[in-house]
Amino acid sequence: MTPTDRVRAAYARLARNERPEAWITLRAEADVLADATAVEDRLRAGEDLPLAGRLVAVKDNIDVAGLPTTAGCPAYAYHPRSHATAVRRLVDAGALVLGKTNMDQFATGLVGTRSPYGVVRDVRDPSRVSGGSSSGSAVVVALGIADLALGTDTAGSGRVPAAFQGIVGMKPTPGLVPTDGVVPASRSFDCVTVFARTLDEGRQAIAVLSDPAYPDDAPLAAPPRPTVAVPGRAELTGMSAERLDAFDRAAKTLEAGGARLRPIRLAPFLAAARLLYDGGFVAERYAAVGAFIDEHPGDVDPTVRAIISAARDIPAHALVTDTERLEHLRAEAMAEWGDADALLLPTSPLHPTIAEVAADPIGVNATVGTYTNFCNLFGLSAVAVPAAFGVQVIARGFADAVAADVAALVLGLDPSGGAQGRGLPLLVVGAHLTGQPLNHQLTEPGGRFLREVRTAPSYRLHALPTRPPKPGLVRVASGGAAVAGELWELPPAALGRFLAALPGPMALGRVSLEDGTTVTGFLCESVATEGAPDITAYGGWRAYLSSLSPAEPSVAPVAPVEPLSPAEPSAEPSPSPSESPSTSADSSLSPAEEPR
């Protein structure tokens, strides 16, 4: 479908008037069609638009130029002249904004009932809440009207609605997506989030939204067999037996996908979660909109007013005390976390009805956020997926790719996709290939496999006399052939460590691929391949290894070349890539010399 086709289909769906309370402001179809035509013109001009024609809904506490921002309160409305950075990045990538969505007023709530624009109902059971505060954003994605939607998450507002509506909720590390142009709830902990129907769509949107300021060592992928911390049933309070059984099944799906599960104690996580509303941190909500509420008490939802106004008189020392308490709890929680790559939790212990929330608006809301409130306090990343009744995969800060990969395993999907384009490419042709003995040096720092490739037909492949066996890839002036390999993406710091650890005669340099591109590969001086068997005819290292009989050594001793000794690395200095001869290997280093 073209972008204009997608717009017409969306407005035809909107004409059915399903969940009209999900919207606060809807743009005119003609205006969105004009934007779609402009996107088509950009595509014809050759622009790279990763989100071309994707329809986006925006939570009404995030600025969209030309539309009022209400934060769920008509009296608060203002008219921004420019997009929030998050919106601008989506539009620049070809996305089309449909309008602004309903929300719990001032993003204070996890239920979707605290809005003068109406209670937002669950798409499958209208007696139940949609989840909030990003209620409308989740609903319009679940209905199939929008492809993507922006929400915000301070206590779980980007994950709880996703769980209740059976879609994906991507909550990035705090600070990864800019929050300028967003009405703050708790400025220190607010995150802009993405709702999507599929994990791949969510990952693509987060890649567009994210600042390039990831740490250089931020992982690009989960390990092949991630360790996932999973609480036992006794740790999970407030859940029915049916929900506990469903959570157990989600954990077993993870295990079947190759994850290693280990138990974890949740006490420090849950204690931190209570600090978000029960202590000094709620003062941030008063700092954001408290003065407005004091001046317009009759224009504010009573529950929202009660929560925020109560923070007016919190003494400064209470915030300092709770900040110190949070640091202690963070240290205790991370000690519990230990070597785990991720944590699997329910997104919410229950899915309440609208009547249940009306009877106990604060108590039920607090229970809904049992397993989400601590996440931003600890600076973590998370992905909510529609497994069981909704589970979330939580990872360390800036390990967003790890959370998404483990979430893929929960869904029974292959996690190997989802390249972020923020790493550095590295070609490997031998011992670092998938399944080979040094592949862990790529996966342990968070490297991601991209695809199988072949070099340009300008190389010869030699079997080097090393332990473990490795090939050397030599560029030749004539008589070369294409050689099979793999292209990986590594965090910049990991590639830097490879370079720093390479002893002579090894270095890193450029290798030409069959498709005409050049990438970084291992290089070595020509002396490293002198006398080594030429195995080019096999087409690649794996084919050569397969040709060997079980009793046959992979590399026969060849004089005069001697294997590099772990204890005695070559004293010859490593050439720089610009000075290196055109010889490549994905390393002739001995085990002790291999960069890690």
C-alpha positions as CSV (number, residue, x, y, z in Angstrom):
1,M,0.0,0.0,0.0
2,T,1.1,3.5,-0.7
3,P,1.2,6.1,2.0
4,T,-2.0,7.7,0.6
5,D,-3.7,4.2,0.5
6,R,-2.8,3.7,4.1
7,V,-4.3,7.0,5.2
8,R,-7.6,6.3,3.4
9,A,-7.8,2.9,5.0
10,A,-7.2,4.3,8.4
11,Y,-9.9,7.0,8.0
12,A,-12.3,4.3,6.7
13,R,-11.7,2.4,9.9
14,L,-12.1,5.6,12.0
15,A,-15.5,6.1,10.4
16,R,-16.7,3.0,12.2
17,N,-16.4,5.1,15.4
18,E,-14.7,2.3,17.4
19,R,-13.5,3.6,20.8
20,P,-14.0,7.3,19.9
21,E,-12.9,8.1,23.5
22,A,-9.4,7.0,22.5
23,W,-8.8,10.4,20.7
24,I,-8.6,13.9,21.9
25,T,-7.7,15.6,18.6
26,L,-8.0,13.9,15.2
27,R,-6.5,15.6,12.2
28,A,-8.6,16.2,9.1
29,E,-8.1,13.4,6.5
30,A,-7.2,15.9,3.8
31,D,-4.3,17.2,5.9
32,V,-2.9,13.8,6.5
33,L,-3.3,12.9,2.8
34,A,-1.3,16.0,1.9
35,D,1.5,14.8,4.2
36,A,1.3,11.3,2.6
37,T,1.6,12.8,-0.9
38,A,4.7,14.7,0.3
39,V,6.2,11.4,1.7
40,E,5.6,9.8,-1.7
41,D,7.4,12.7,-3.4
42,R,10.3,12.3,-1.0
43,L,10.5,8.6,-1.8
44,R,10.5,9.3,-5.6
45,A,13.4,11.8,-4.9
46,G,15.4,8.9,-3.5
47,E,15.2,9.7,0.2
48,D,15.7,6.9,2.7
49,L,12.6,6.9,4.9
50,P,12.5,3.9,7.2
51,L,9.0,4.7,8.4
52,A,7.5,5.9,5.1
53,G,3.7,5.9,5.4
54,R,3.5,4.5,8.9
55,L,0.5,6.0,10.7
56,V,1.3,7.4,14.1
57,A,-0.8,8.5,17.1
58,V,0.7,10.7,19.7
59,K,-0.2,10.8,23.4
60,D,-1.6,14.3,24.2
61,N,1.2,15.2,26.6
62,I,3.6,15.3,23.7
63,D,3.7,18.3,21.4
64,V,2.6,18.1,17.8
65,A,2.9,21.4,15.9
66,G,-0.5,22.8,15.0
67,L,-2.5,20.7,17.5
68,P,-3.3,21.6,21.1
69,T,-1.5,19.8,23.9
70,T,-3.9,19.2,26.7
71,A,-2.2,16.6,28.9
72,G,-5.8,15.4,29.4
73,C,-7.0,18.7,30.9
74,P,-8.8,21.2,28.6
75,A,-8.0,24.1,30.9
76,Y,-4.3,23.4,30.6
77,A,-4.2,23.4,26.8
78,Y,-1.6,25.3,24.9
79,H,-0.7,25.4,21.1
80,P,2.9,24.4,20.4
81,R,4.6,25.9,17.3
82,S,7.0,23.0,16.9
83,H,7.0,19.2,17.3
84,A,8.6,17.5,20.2
85,T,11.9,16.0,19.2
86,A,10.4,12.5,19.3
87,V,7.6,13.5,16.9
88,R,9.9,15.3,14.6
89,R,12.2,12.3,14.3
90,L,9.2,10.1,13.3
91,V,8.0,12.6,10.8
92,D,11.5,13.0,9.3
93,A,11.6,9.3,8.9
94,G,8.4,9.4,6.8
95,A,5.7,8.7,9.5
96,L,2.3,10.4,9.3
97,V,0.7,11.8,12.4
98,L,-3.1,11.0,12.7
99,G,-3.8,13.0,15.9
100,K,-3.5,13.2,19.7
101,T,-4.8,10.4,22.0
102,N,-6.6,10.3,25.4
103,M,-4.7,9.7,28.6
104,D,-4.9,9.7,32.3
105,Q,-4.7,13.4,33.2
106,F,-1.2,14.8,33.6
107,A,0.0,11.2,33.1
108,T,-1.0,10.4,36.6
109,G,-2.4,6.9,36.6
110,L,-2.1,3.4,35.1
111,V,-5.8,2.7,34.3
112,G,-7.1,5.1,31.6
113,T,-10.1,6.3,33.6
114,R,-8.9,9.7,34.9
115,S,-9.8,11.9,31.9
116,P,-12.5,14.4,31.2
117,Y,-12.5,13.2,27.6
118,G,-13.9,9.8,28.8
119,V,-12.9,6.5,30.2
120,V,-10.9,4.6,27.6
121,R,-12.2,1.0,27.4
122,D,-10.3,-2.2,26.7
123,V,-10.6,-3.3,23.0
124,R,-11.6,-6.8,23.8
125,D,-13.7,-6.4,26.9
126,P,-15.3,-2.9,27.3
127,S,-16.0,-3.6,31.0
128,R,-12.3,-3.5,31.7
129,V,-9.9,-0.6,31.7
130,S,-7.5,0.0,28.8
131,G,-4.5,0.7,31.0
132,G,-2.9,4.1,31.3
133,S,-1.8,6.6,31.4
134,S,-1.1,6.1,27.6
135,S,-4.6,4.7,27.2
136,G,-5.6,6.0,23.8
137,S,-2.2,5.4,22.2
138,A,-2.4,1.7,23.1
139,V,-6.0,1.3,22.0
140,V,-5.7,2.8,18.5
141,V,-2.7,0.6,17.8
142,A,-4.6,-2.5,19.1
143,L,-7.5,-1.5,16.9
144,G,-5.3,-1.4,13.8
145,I,-5.9,2.3,13.1
146,A,-2.4,3.4,13.9
147,D,0.8,1.4,13.1
148,L,2.7,3.0,15.9
149,A,1.9,5.3,18.8
150,L,3.9,7.4,21.2
151,G,3.2,7.2,24.9
152,T,5.1,8.1,28.0
153,D,6.2,5.9,30.9
154,T,7.1,7.0,34.4
155,A,5.6,4.3,36.5
156,G,4.6,1.8,33.8
157,S,2.4,3.8,31.4
158,G,4.2,2.5,28.3
159,R,3.9,-1.1,29.4
160,V,0.7,-1.6,31.3
161,P,-1.6,-0.5,28.4
162,A,0.4,-2.7,26.0
163,A,-0.2,-5.7,28.3
164,F,-3.9,-5.0,28.6
165,Q,-4.3,-4.4,24.8
166,G,-2.2,-7.4,23.7
167,I,0.4,-5.3,21.8
168,V,4.1,-4.5,22.2
169,G,5.3,-1.7,24.5
170,M,8.9,-0.5,24.1
171,K,10.2,1.5,27.1
172,P,13.7,2.7,26.4
173,T,16.4,3.5,28.9
174,P,15.6,6.9,30.6
175,G,17.3,9.6,28.6
176,L,17.7,7.6,25.4
177,V,14.7,9.3,23.6
178,P,14.6,13.1,24.2
179,T,11.7,14.3,26.4
180,D,11.7,17.9,25.3
181,G,8.2,19.0,24.2
182,V,6.7,16.5,26.7
183,V,4.6,17.8,29.6
184,P,6.5,16.3,32.6
185,A,5.1,14.0,35.2
186,S,8.3,13.3,37.1
187,R,11.0,14.9,35.0
188,S,13.8,12.7,36.4
189,F,12.1,9.4,35.4
190,D,9.9,10.2,32.4
191,C,10.5,8.2,29.2
192,V,8.9,8.5,25.7
193,T,7.7,5.1,24.7
194,V,6.5,3.3,21.6
195,F,3.4,1.0,21.1
196,A,3.5,-1.3,18.1
197,R,1.7,-4.5,17.0
198,T,4.9,-6.3,16.4
199,L,8.3,-6.4,18.1
200,D,10.1,-5.6,14.8
201,E,8.0,-2.5,14.2
202,G,8.7,-1.3,17.8
203,R,12.4,-1.9,17.4
204,Q,12.5,0.1,14.2
205,A,10.7,3.0,15.7
206,I,12.9,3.1,18.8
207,A,16.0,3.1,16.5
208,V,14.6,6.2,14.8
209,L,13.8,7.9,18.0
210,S,16.9,7.2,20.0
211,D,19.7,9.6,20.5
212,P,23.1,8.5,19.0
213,A,24.6,8.9,22.5
214,Y,24.6,5.3,23.5
215,P,27.7,4.4,25.5
216,D,30.4,2.9,23.2
217,D,30.1,-0.4,25.0
218,A,26.3,-0.7,24.9
219,P,25.4,-4.2,23.7
220,L,23.8,-4.6,20.3
221,A,22.4,-8.1,21.0
222,A,21.7,-10.6,23.8
223,P,24.1,-13.5,24.2
224,P,23.1,-16.7,22.3
225,R,22.1,-18.3,25.6
226,P,21.1,-15.4,27.8
227,T,20.7,-15.8,31.5
228,V,17.3,-14.5,32.6
229,A,16.3,-14.0,36.3
230,V,12.8,-15.3,36.9
231,P,11.0,-14.9,40.3
232,G,9.3,-18.0,41.8
233,R,5.6,-18.1,42.4
234,A,6.0,-17.1,46.1
235,E,7.7,-13.9,45.0
236,L,4.7,-12.8,42.8
237,T,2.1,-11.2,44.9
238,G,-1.5,-10.3,43.9
239,M,-1.7,-12.8,41.1
240,S,-4.4,-15.5,40.5
241,A,-3.4,-19.1,40.0
242,E,-4.4,-18.7,36.3
243,R,-2.0,-15.8,35.8
244,L,0.8,-17.6,37.7
245,D,0.4,-20.6,35.5
246,A,0.5,-18.4,32.4
247,F,3.7,-16.7,33.6
248,D,5.3,-20.1,34.2
249,R,4.5,-21.0,30.6
250,A,6.2,-17.8,29.4
251,A,9.3,-18.7,31.4
252,K,9.3,-22.2,29.9
253,T,9.1,-20.7,26.4
254,L,12.2,-18.7,27.2
255,E,14.0,-21.8,28.4
256,A,13.0,-23.7,25.3
257,G,14.4,-20.9,23.2
258,G,17.8,-21.4,24.8
259,A,17.7,-19.0,27.8
260,R,19.2,-20.1,31.2
261,L,16.7,-19.3,34.0
262,R,17.7,-18.6,37.5
263,P,15.6,-17.5,40.5
264,I,15.7,-13.9,42.0
265,R,14.4,-12.3,45.1
266,L,12.2,-9.3,44.3
267,A,12.1,-7.6,47.7
268,P,14.5,-4.7,46.9
269,F,12.8,-4.1,43.6
270,L,9.4,-3.9,45.1
271,A,10.6,-1.7,48.0
272,A,12.0,0.8,45.5
273,A,8.7,0.7,43.5
274,R,6.9,2.0,46.5
275,L,9.1,5.1,46.7
276,L,7.7,6.5,43.5
277,Y,4.4,7.5,45.0
278,D,4.8,6.8,48.8
279,G,7.7,9.2,49.4
280,G,9.5,12.3,48.4
281,F,9.7,11.6,44.7
282,V,6.0,12.5,44.1
283,A,7.2,16.1,44.8
284,E,8.4,16.1,41.2
285,R,4.7,15.8,40.0
286,Y,3.8,18.9,42.1
287,A,6.8,20.7,40.6
288,A,5.6,19.9,37.1
289,V,1.9,21.0,37.3
290,G,1.1,21.7,41.0
291,A,0.9,25.5,40.6
292,F,-1.7,25.0,37.8
293,I,-3.7,22.6,39.9
294,D,-3.7,25.0,42.8
295,E,-5.1,27.7,40.5
296,H,-7.6,25.5,38.7
297,P,-8.8,22.9,41.3
298,G,-12.2,22.5,39.7
299,D,-10.7,21.7,36.3
300,V,-8.7,18.7,37.5
301,D,-9.7,15.1,38.0
302,P,-10.3,14.6,41.8
303,T,-8.0,11.6,42.1
304,V,-5.2,13.3,40.1
305,R,-5.7,16.5,42.2
306,A,-5.5,14.5,45.4
307,I,-2.2,12.8,44.5
308,I,-0.4,15.8,43.2
309,S,-1.7,18.4,45.7
310,A,-0.7,16.1,48.6
311,A,3.0,16.5,47.4
312,R,2.9,20.3,48.0
313,D,4.1,20.2,51.5
314,I,6.6,17.4,51.3
315,P,9.8,18.7,53.0
316,A,13.0,18.8,51.0
317,H,14.7,16.5,53.5
318,A,12.2,13.8,52.6
319,L,13.4,13.8,49.0
320,V,17.0,13.7,50.1
321,T,16.3,10.8,52.4
322,D,14.4,8.8,49.7
323,T,17.2,9.5,47.2
324,E,19.7,7.9,49.6
325,R,17.2,5.1,50.3
326,L,16.9,4.5,46.5
327,E,20.6,4.2,46.1
328,H,20.8,1.5,48.8
329,L,17.9,-0.4,47.2
330,R,19.5,-0.1,43.8
331,A,22.7,-1.6,45.1
332,E,20.8,-4.4,46.8
333,A,18.7,-5.1,43.7
334,M,21.6,-5.2,41.4
335,A,23.4,-7.6,43.7
336,E,20.3,-9.8,43.4
337,W,20.4,-9.3,39.6
338,G,24.0,-10.5,39.5
339,D,25.1,-11.9,36.1
340,A,21.6,-12.0,34.6
341,D,21.2,-10.5,31.2
342,A,17.6,-9.7,31.8
343,L,14.7,-10.0,34.3
344,L,11.3,-11.6,33.4
345,L,8.3,-10.2,35.2
346,P,4.5,-10.0,34.8
347,T,3.6,-6.6,33.5
348,S,0.7,-6.3,35.9
349,P,-0.7,-8.7,38.5
350,L,-4.3,-8.1,37.4
351,H,-6.5,-6.5,34.7
352,P,-9.2,-4.6,36.7
353,T,-12.7,-3.7,35.5
354,I,-13.8,-0.1,35.3
355,A,-16.1,-0.6,38.2
356,E,-13.3,-1.9,40.4
357,V,-11.2,1.1,39.6
358,A,-14.1,3.4,40.4
359,A,-14.6,1.7,43.8
360,D,-11.0,2.1,44.8
361,P,-9.2,4.4,42.3
362,I,-5.9,4.7,44.2
363,G,-5.6,1.2,45.7
364,V,-6.3,-0.6,42.4
365,N,-4.0,1.7,40.5
366,A,-1.2,1.0,42.9
367,T,-1.6,-2.8,42.5
368,V,-1.6,-2.5,38.7
369,G,1.9,-0.9,39.0
370,T,3.4,-3.5,41.4
371,Y,6.0,-4.7,38.9
372,T,6.5,-1.6,36.8
373,N,7.1,1.3,39.2
374,F,10.8,0.5,40.0
375,C,12.1,0.4,36.4
376,N,12.8,4.0,35.7
377,L,13.9,4.6,39.3
378,F,16.7,2.2,38.6
379,G,17.4,3.5,35.1
380,L,16.5,0.3,33.3
381,S,15.1,-0.6,29.9
382,A,12.1,-2.8,29.3
383,V,9.9,-4.4,26.6
384,A,6.3,-5.5,27.3
385,V,5.0,-8.3,25.0
386,P,1.7,-10.0,24.7
387,A,2.8,-13.4,26.1
388,A,0.6,-15.0,28.8
389,F,-1.4,-12.1,30.2
390,G,1.4,-9.7,29.4
391,V,5.0,-10.0,30.5
392,Q,7.9,-7.6,30.5
393,V,11.5,-8.2,29.8
394,I,13.7,-5.8,31.8
395,A,17.4,-5.2,31.0
396,R,20.1,-2.8,32.3
397,G,20.3,0.7,31.2
398,F,21.3,1.0,27.5
399,A,20.9,-2.7,27.1
400,D,17.7,-2.1,25.2
401,A,18.7,-4.5,22.4
402,V,19.1,-7.2,25.0
403,A,15.6,-6.7,26.4
404,A,14.2,-6.8,22.8
405,D,16.1,-10.0,21.9
406,V,14.9,-11.8,25.1
407,A,11.4,-10.5,24.4
408,A,11.6,-12.2,21.0
409,L,12.5,-15.5,22.7
410,V,9.4,-15.1,25.0
411,L,7.3,-14.8,21.8
412,G,9.0,-17.8,20.2
413,L,10.7,-15.6,17.6
414,D,14.2,-15.6,16.2
415,P,16.0,-12.8,18.0
416,S,18.8,-12.5,15.4
417,G,17.3,-9.6,13.5
418,G,16.9,-6.1,14.7
419,A,20.3,-4.6,13.8
420,Q,20.4,-1.1,15.2
421,G,22.9,0.4,12.8
422,R,24.8,2.0,15.6
423,G,27.7,-0.5,15.8
424,L,30.8,-1.0,13.6
425,P,30.9,-3.8,11.0
426,L,33.4,-6.6,11.2
427,L,34.0,-9.4,8.6
428,V,35.0,-12.8,10.0
429,V,36.0,-15.8,7.8
430,G,37.3,-18.4,10.3
431,A,37.5,-19.1,14.0
432,H,35.1,-16.2,14.8
433,L,32.3,-17.6,12.6
434,T,29.1,-18.7,14.3
435,G,29.7,-22.0,16.1
436,Q,33.4,-21.7,15.9
437,P,35.7,-21.6,18.9
438,L,36.3,-17.8,19.1
439,N,32.8,-16.7,18.2
440,H,32.2,-15.9,21.9
441,Q,34.6,-12.9,21.5
442,L,31.9,-11.3,19.3
443,T,28.8,-12.3,21.3
444,E,30.1,-11.6,24.9
445,P,30.5,-7.8,24.3
446,G,27.1,-7.7,22.6
447,G,28.0,-8.1,19.0
448,R,25.1,-8.9,16.5
449,F,25.3,-11.2,13.5
450,L,24.1,-9.3,10.4
451,R,24.3,-11.7,7.5
452,E,26.4,-14.2,5.5
453,V,28.6,-12.5,2.9
454,R,31.3,-13.2,0.4
455,T,34.4,-11.3,-0.4
456,A,35.2,-9.8,-3.7
457,P,37.0,-12.3,-6.0
458,S,40.3,-10.9,-5.0
459,Y,41.5,-13.1,-2.2
460,R,43.2,-16.4,-1.4
461,L,42.5,-18.3,1.8
462,H,45.2,-20.1,3.8
463,A,45.0,-22.5,6.7
464,L,47.3,-21.0,9.4
465,P,49.2,-23.3,11.8
466,T,47.6,-22.0,15.0
467,R,45.6,-23.4,17.9
468,P,42.7,-23.2,17.5
469,P,43.0,-23.5,13.7
470,K,42.3,-20.3,11.8
471,P,42.5,-19.1,8.2
472,G,44.3,-16.2,6.7
473,L,42.6,-14.2,4.0
474,V,45.2,-12.7,1.5
475,R,44.4,-10.1,-1.1
476,V,46.1,-10.9,-4.4
477,A,46.6,-9.0,-7.6
478,S,45.3,-11.8,-9.8
479,G,44.0,-15.3,-9.4
480,G,41.8,-14.5,-6.5
481,A,38.4,-15.9,-5.6
482,A,35.3,-15.0,-3.5
483,V,35.5,-16.4,0.0
484,A,32.6,-17.0,2.4
485,G,32.3,-15.2,5.7
486,E,30.0,-13.5,8.1
487,L,29.3,-9.8,8.7
488,W,28.9,-8.8,12.3
489,E,28.1,-5.5,14.1
490,L,30.1,-4.7,17.2
491,P,29.8,-2.0,19.8
492,P,32.6,0.6,19.1
493,A,34.4,-0.1,22.3
494,A,34.5,-3.9,21.6
495,L,36.1,-3.3,18.2
496,G,38.5,-0.9,19.8
497,R,39.5,-3.6,22.3
498,F,40.1,-6.0,19.4
499,L,42.4,-3.5,17.8
500,A,44.2,-2.7,21.0
501,A,44.8,-6.4,21.8
502,L,46.1,-7.5,18.4
503,P,49.8,-8.4,18.6
504,G,52.1,-8.3,15.6
505,P,51.7,-9.3,12.8
506,M,48.0,-8.7,13.2
507,A,46.0,-5.5,12.5
508,L,42.6,-4.4,11.3
509,G,42.0,-3.1,7.8
510,R,39.5,-2.9,4.9
511,V,38.2,-5.9,3.1
512,S,36.2,-5.7,-0.2
513,L,32.9,-7.6,-0.4
514,E,31.2,-9.1,-3.4
515,D,28.6,-6.4,-3.4
516,G,31.2,-3.6,-3.8
517,T,31.2,-2.4,-0.3
518,T,34.3,-2.5,2.0
519,V,34.3,-3.4,5.7
520,T,36.7,-3.8,8.5
521,G,38.4,-7.2,8.8
522,F,41.5,-8.7,10.5
523,L,44.8,-8.2,8.7
524,C,48.2,-9.7,9.1
525,E,51.6,-9.4,7.5
526,S,52.3,-11.7,4.6
527,V,54.8,-13.7,6.7
528,A,51.9,-15.2,8.6
529,T,50.7,-17.1,5.5
530,E,54.0,-18.1,4.0
531,G,54.0,-21.8,3.6
532,A,50.5,-22.2,4.9
533,P,48.2,-24.5,2.8
534,D,46.1,-22.6,0.2
535,I,42.5,-23.7,0.8
536,T,40.8,-21.2,-1.5
537,A,39.3,-24.0,-3.6
538,Y,37.0,-24.9,-0.7
539,G,35.3,-21.5,-0.9
540,G,35.4,-20.9,2.8
541,W,36.6,-22.0,6.2
542,R,33.6,-24.2,7.1
543,A,33.8,-26.1,3.8
544,Y,37.4,-26.7,4.4
545,L,36.8,-28.0,7.9
546,S,34.1,-30.3,6.6
547,S,36.5,-31.8,4.2
548,L,38.8,-33.1,6.9
549,S,38.4,-36.6,8.2
550,P,37.9,-36.8,12.0
551,A,41.5,-38.1,12.5
552,E,43.1,-35.6,10.2
553,P,44.6,-32.5,11.8
554,S,43.1,-29.4,10.3
555,V,46.5,-27.8,9.7
556,A,49.7,-29.8,9.2
557,P,53.0,-28.4,10.5
558,V,54.5,-26.3,7.8
559,A,58.0,-25.0,7.8
560,P,59.4,-22.4,8.1
561,V,56.3,-20.8,9.6
562,E,56.0,-21.5,13.3
563,P,52.7,-21.1,15.3
564,L,52.6,-18.0,17.5
565,S,53.2,-18.9,21.1
566,P,50.8,-17.8,23.8
567,A,53.8,-16.9,25.9
568,E,55.8,-15.3,23.2
569,P,53.8,-13.1,20.9
570,S,55.5,-11.6,17.9
571,A,57.7,-8.7,18.8
572,E,57.1,-7.2,15.4
573,P,54.9,-4.1,15.8
574,S,51.4,-4.2,14.4
575,P,51.0,-2.2,11.2
576,S,48.3,0.4,11.0
577,P,45.5,-0.4,8.6
578,S,46.9,2.1,6.1
579,E,50.4,0.5,6.3
580,S,49.2,-3.1,6.4
581,P,49.8,-5.4,3.5
582,S,46.6,-6.7,1.8
583,T,46.4,-9.8,4.0
584,S,43.4,-10.6,6.2
585,A,42.6,-13.3,8.8
586,D,40.0,-13.3,11.5
587,S,43.0,-13.9,13.6
588,S,46.1,-16.0,13.8
589,L,46.4,-15.4,17.5
590,S,46.8,-18.1,20.0
591,P,44.1,-18.5,22.6
592,A,46.1,-16.5,25.1
593,E,46.6,-13.7,22.6
594,E,43.0,-13.5,21.3
595,P,41.4,-10.2,22.1
596,R,38.5,-10.6,24.5
